Each structure stands twice: as structure tokens, then as C-alpha cells.
Amino acid sequence: MAVPDDVSYDGGMSLPTARSITRLVLLAAMLCILLASPRPAVAEWFADAYVGLSSTKDGDLKMVTDSTLRFTDVEFDRSMSYGGRFGHYFAGVPWIGIALDGLSYDANVGKQSRALKNSSARAQLAPIDISVGAISLDLMLRLPLFATAEIPGGRVTPYVLAGPGLYVARAADRGNFIRRHQDDVDLAVGYNVGGGVGWQFSKALGVFGEYRYTHANPEFEFKNFEGRATVEPDLNTHHFLVGLSVRF
């Protein structure tokens, strides 16, 4: 699956390219190495639970029946995001960790009229309900600040994360094809990047706020009369999350 080099916010701000994301991760690792004060090597496991808001960016939706239609600037509904992760910061390098993350959100398409790409025509798009469950393996880089003997991993921890993921997406069509009201499930490869700040108010418990960006491009297949039709939405989603962290 080809990953776009760049996507843009609705307000015109551009998200970093894959190359700039790599540079950011490398810079964060260098800063952690240079700024982290010496402390005893401590292995640290953690379990996080989080909830928040997801907003999928307006984007293209490709529909193939007897012909190919590419709807532009399709609007996706906002929804709740929720999930959790389990991970580990390494004893020898406490600023580096890995985590297995599970995230769920919706990216429903409401009834709307949209322009067709490379055409002056417009077409009607019936509702499509899309739900997504993602499992990712993330590299996490943190900067342990204000470490104490009780909290050697740092009381305040800015961090960044990035990793590949598997996206299990389910689509329920609500009137684009005959027969009506069909469902399909697709497994797509995607990725997520993000960052946040954590605060440990005790050795075991902490809270965090996090921004995350996820990308997936699933393909759904439906029956249409005696033939087949496919739908391919571009799911580029912003997630604004808050959560509770348990360290042990």
C-alpha cells in the first residue's frame, strides 16, 4: 500500500512527511541521550487506558462499479476514540520503550453530494458506516524529567511514538448499491505517529495527554445487482486522547 508523503490539516497546516517524521524520532532519541541525567538502570512495565475524540480528515473516496468514481473532499463524522496499550521501557536505556497498542474509533460517512475528481460533475453519496479497530507495535521515546528515587523514570515525561499497524475496518453500506444494507470487513496495513506528556503523581499511577495521527486505506467489496462494487476511503485521522497509566 502506498503511503502519501504528506497530508494537510483542514486549516492548511501540513502534517510532517515520512522523512521529517524519521528525523523527528532520531532527534528525540539524541535529546533523550544528551539530556537524561544519570540514574540507576530500572526496567519499567506500563499499562495505559485512554479515551478521546477522533476526527477523520476530509478526503477522497474511490467507488468502482461499472465505472470508477472518485469522490473528493468527502466528510467523515467525528467519533469517540478509546483503547489501551501494554509496554516496557528498557533497563539499560530507560528513554526507549516498545508497546502493543489497541485503538478503536468510527469514521462514518453521512449522505452528501460531492464533486468527482477530474470532472465538473457531482454525485450523490449515500451513508456508509465505518468502524475501525487498530493494533499497532509502537516504538516509544521519552524524556524522563524530575526523576526521584521513588520515580526513577521521571515524574514528567514528554514522549513521541511511531509504529506500523493492522487496521480491521468494517463498513456498512446504507444505499449506494443493490442489494441495500450490506456489510464487509477488510484488513489493511497502516501506521500511526504521535506524542504526548505524562505525569506520575505516584510511583504506580499517572495520567497523560496525547495527540495521535493514524492512516489506513481499507477496501470494501459489495454486491451491486449481478456484479461487484468496491469502496476505498482514505482514513487519515487525528486523535486527541487523555488516559490513566499504571507503572510496575
C-alpha positions as CSV (number, residue, x, y, z in Angstrom):
1,M,0.0,0.0,0.0
2,A,1.4,3.4,-1.0
3,V,1.5,5.9,1.9
4,P,1.1,9.6,0.9
5,D,4.2,11.7,1.5
6,D,2.1,14.4,3.0
7,V,-1.4,15.2,4.2
8,S,-2.8,18.5,5.3
9,Y,-5.0,19.8,8.1
10,D,-8.2,21.5,7.1
11,G,-6.8,24.8,8.2
12,G,-3.8,24.5,5.8
13,M,-1.2,23.3,8.2
14,S,0.7,20.2,6.8
15,L,1.5,17.1,8.7
16,P,5.1,16.0,8.6
17,T,6.3,13.8,5.7
18,A,7.6,10.3,6.4
19,R,11.2,11.7,6.0
20,S,10.6,14.5,8.6
21,I,8.9,12.0,11.0
22,T,12.1,9.9,10.8
23,R,14.2,13.0,11.5
24,L,12.0,13.9,14.5
25,V,12.3,10.4,16.0
26,L,16.1,10.5,15.6
27,L,16.3,14.0,17.1
28,A,14.1,12.9,20.1
29,A,16.4,10.0,20.7
30,M,19.5,12.2,20.6
31,L,17.9,14.7,23.0
32,C,17.0,11.9,25.4
33,I,20.6,10.6,25.4
34,L,22.1,14.0,25.9
35,L,19.6,15.4,28.5
36,A,18.7,12.4,30.6
37,S,20.6,12.6,33.9
38,P,22.4,9.5,35.1
39,R,20.2,7.3,37.3
40,P,20.1,3.6,38.2
41,A,19.0,1.3,35.5
42,V,15.4,0.4,36.1
43,A,13.2,-1.8,33.8
44,E,9.7,-0.4,33.8
45,W,6.5,-2.0,32.6
46,F,3.3,0.0,32.0
47,A,-0.3,-0.4,31.1
48,D,-2.3,2.6,29.7
49,A,-6.0,3.1,29.1
50,Y,-7.3,6.1,27.2
51,V,-10.3,7.8,25.7
52,G,-10.8,10.9,23.5
53,L,-12.0,12.4,20.3
54,S,-11.2,11.3,16.7
55,S,-11.6,13.5,13.6
56,T,-11.0,11.9,10.2
57,K,-9.8,14.4,7.7
58,D,-11.9,15.1,4.6
59,G,-10.5,13.1,1.8
60,D,-11.0,11.0,-1.4
61,L,-13.3,8.0,-1.6
62,K,-13.0,5.7,-4.6
63,M,-16.0,3.7,-5.7
64,V,-15.7,1.2,-8.5
65,T,-18.9,-0.3,-10.1
66,D,-19.3,-0.5,-13.9
67,S,-17.2,2.7,-13.9
68,T,-14.8,4.3,-11.5
69,L,-15.9,7.3,-9.4
70,R,-13.6,9.2,-7.1
71,F,-15.5,11.5,-4.7
72,T,-13.4,14.4,-3.4
73,D,-13.4,16.1,0.0
74,V,-15.8,13.5,1.5
75,E,-16.7,14.5,5.0
76,F,-16.4,11.9,7.8
77,D,-18.2,12.2,11.1
78,R,-16.3,12.7,14.4
79,S,-16.4,10.0,17.0
80,M,-15.0,8.8,20.3
81,S,-11.6,7.1,20.3
82,Y,-10.7,4.6,23.0
83,G,-8.2,1.9,23.7
84,G,-5.2,0.8,25.7
85,R,-1.6,-0.3,25.4
86,F,0.9,-2.5,27.3
87,G,4.6,-1.9,27.1
88,H,8.0,-1.8,28.5
89,Y,10.9,0.7,28.9
90,F,14.3,-0.9,28.9
91,A,16.6,-1.0,31.9
92,G,19.8,-0.1,30.1
93,V,18.1,2.7,28.0
94,P,15.1,3.9,30.1
95,W,14.2,6.5,27.4
96,I,13.4,3.8,24.9
97,G,10.4,1.6,25.0
98,I,8.0,-0.6,23.0
99,A,4.3,-1.0,23.3
100,L,1.5,-3.1,21.9
101,D,-1.5,-0.8,21.3
102,G,-5.2,-1.4,20.6
103,L,-7.3,1.6,19.3
104,S,-11.0,1.8,18.2
105,Y,-12.9,4.6,16.5
106,D,-15.5,5.3,13.8
107,A,-15.3,7.2,10.6
108,N,-18.9,7.3,9.3
109,V,-19.8,8.9,6.0
110,G,-23.1,10.8,6.0
111,K,-25.4,11.4,3.0
112,Q,-23.7,14.1,0.9
113,S,-23.2,15.4,-2.6
114,R,-19.6,15.6,-3.7
115,A,-17.6,16.7,-6.7
116,L,-15.9,14.0,-8.8
117,K,-12.2,14.1,-9.3
118,N,-11.1,15.4,-12.7
119,S,-14.7,16.2,-13.6
120,S,-17.0,19.2,-13.2
121,A,-19.9,16.8,-12.3
122,R,-21.2,16.0,-8.8
123,A,-22.6,12.8,-7.5
124,Q,-24.7,11.7,-4.5
125,L,-23.1,9.5,-1.9
126,A,-25.4,7.5,0.4
127,P,-24.3,6.9,4.1
128,I,-21.6,4.4,4.9
129,D,-20.9,3.4,8.5
130,I,-17.2,2.7,9.0
131,S,-15.8,1.3,12.3
132,V,-12.1,0.7,12.8
133,G,-10.1,-1.4,15.3
134,A,-6.3,-1.0,15.0
135,I,-3.4,-3.0,16.6
136,S,0.0,-1.4,16.4
137,L,3.5,-2.1,17.6
138,D,5.0,1.2,18.6
139,L,8.5,2.5,19.3
140,M,8.2,5.0,22.2
141,L,10.9,7.6,23.1
142,R,10.5,9.6,26.3
143,L,12.5,12.3,28.1
144,P,12.5,11.4,31.9
145,L,12.3,14.7,33.8
146,F,12.4,15.3,37.5
147,A,13.4,11.7,38.4
148,T,13.4,10.7,42.0
149,A,14.5,7.6,43.9
150,E,10.8,6.6,44.1
151,I,10.1,7.5,40.4
152,P,13.3,6.8,38.5
153,G,11.5,7.0,35.2
154,G,10.7,10.7,35.7
155,R,7.7,12.5,37.2
156,V,7.2,14.4,34.0
157,T,7.7,12.5,30.7
158,P,7.3,14.1,27.3
159,Y,7.3,11.3,24.7
160,V,6.9,10.5,21.0
161,L,5.7,7.3,19.3
162,A,5.5,5.7,15.9
163,G,4.8,2.3,14.5
164,P,3.1,0.1,11.9
165,G,-0.4,-1.3,12.5
166,L,-3.1,-3.7,11.3
167,Y,-6.4,-2.0,10.8
168,V,-9.6,-4.1,10.9
169,A,-12.2,-2.0,9.3
170,R,-15.9,-2.8,8.9
171,A,-18.2,-0.9,6.5
172,A,-22.0,-1.0,6.4
173,D,-23.5,0.4,3.2
174,R,-26.8,2.3,3.6
175,G,-28.0,2.7,0.0
176,N,-25.2,3.0,-2.6
177,F,-25.7,-0.4,-4.0
178,I,-28.4,-3.0,-4.8
179,R,-29.0,-5.0,-2.7
180,R,-29.2,-2.5,0.1
181,H,-27.7,-2.6,3.6
182,Q,-24.6,-4.8,3.1
183,D,-21.6,-5.2,5.4
184,D,-18.0,-6.0,4.6
185,V,-14.8,-6.3,6.7
186,D,-11.2,-5.6,5.4
187,L,-7.8,-6.0,7.0
188,A,-5.5,-3.1,6.0
189,V,-1.9,-2.2,6.8
190,G,-1.4,1.3,8.2
191,Y,0.7,3.4,10.6
192,N,0.4,5.8,13.5
193,V,2.6,8.6,14.9
194,G,2.0,10.8,17.8
195,G,3.3,12.3,21.0
196,G,2.2,13.5,24.4
197,V,3.2,14.3,28.0
198,G,2.8,12.1,31.1
199,W,2.7,13.0,34.8
200,Q,3.3,10.5,37.5
201,F,1.6,11.5,40.7
202,S,2.8,8.4,42.5
203,K,5.2,5.5,41.8
204,A,2.4,3.4,40.3
205,L,-0.2,5.8,38.9
206,G,0.0,8.6,36.4
207,V,-2.0,10.5,33.8
208,F,-1.2,11.6,30.2
209,G,-2.5,13.7,27.3
210,E,-1.7,12.6,23.8
211,Y,-2.1,13.5,20.2
212,R,-2.0,10.7,17.6
213,Y,-2.4,10.6,13.8
214,T,-3.4,7.3,12.1
215,H,-3.5,6.4,8.4
216,A,-5.3,3.4,6.8
217,N,-6.7,2.8,3.3
218,P,-9.1,-0.2,3.5
219,E,-11.0,-1.6,0.6
220,F,-14.6,-2.9,0.9
221,E,-16.4,-5.1,-1.5
222,F,-20.2,-5.2,-2.0
223,K,-22.7,-6.8,-4.4
224,N,-24.3,-4.5,-6.9
225,F,-27.1,-6.1,-9.0
226,E,-25.4,-9.1,-10.5
227,G,-21.9,-7.7,-10.3
228,R,-19.4,-6.4,-7.7
229,A,-18.5,-3.0,-6.4
230,T,-15.6,-1.7,-4.2
231,V,-15.3,1.3,-1.9
232,E,-11.9,2.6,-0.9
233,P,-11.8,5.5,1.6
234,D,-8.7,7.4,2.7
235,L,-8.8,7.3,6.5
236,N,-6.4,10.0,7.8
237,T,-7.5,10.6,11.4
238,H,-6.5,12.9,14.2
239,H,-7.0,11.6,17.8
240,F,-6.9,13.7,20.9
241,L,-6.6,11.5,23.9
242,V,-6.4,11.5,27.7
243,G,-5.6,8.5,29.8
244,L,-4.5,6.7,33.0
245,S,-1.2,4.9,33.3
246,V,-0.2,2.2,35.7
247,R,3.6,1.5,36.2
248,F,5.1,-1.6,37.7
